[in-house]
Amino acid sequence: MNLHFEIERIFAGKAFARPLFYSCPGGLRFALSGSGGVLEQFLTALLKAKEICSDIFLNDTTVVACLRFHSGANKFAHRRRIQALRSAGINIPSECSVWSEEIDPHQWFCDGEPEFWINVAFEAPATLLQSLLWCALTKDFAAIQPNPQCAVYLFNLNKQVMIFPYDDRGMDVVGPNKDLLAKLYRQFPGYLLDYDRHTMDATFEKFLR
């Protein structure tokens, strides 16, 4: 299976648009971390994200993950990422999809050479769900290791839903499977982000009738 093609097809070319919740209307946005110190916030976010994602991947044996990182000027950064992933128990299989996307010049870190987003998508055992979420949520916490310092997107292609834990504060869940999204809306009302709750209510309250 060409994972790049499937991701683009199912999510209409918007899987990596930011912010995802607004780019793909009709999705969910969950609040993750709470109060407390850095470690407490991180662990709370990990616990909530795992609870929600475990429901999305219920009875599934695999998960599709996509790691997305900036090409950058440091040609050796990928080595640290691979080491961090391995420390988390994640090994990228040889059968994976790798592609790049040129970044708008206005968003380049340095003038001169073009800069790119590098994407690596692969199938992983569902037992690695917590490890993948760990890697996603540590992105902004340099002190918490292992930390590959890349964005992590999770996909259930069969159920046509994707998950983007954008940082420890929140996580977007979108896709054409409105029945599954409505189920999550009903099951986790206390986790919905209050700022966008009115938008989610407008989409999903009809499923409660």
Summary of the structure (lengths in Angstrom):
residues: 209
radius of gyration: 16.9
end to end distance: 38.9
largest distance: 56.6
contacts: 620
relative contact order: 0.23
helix: 41%
strand: 23%
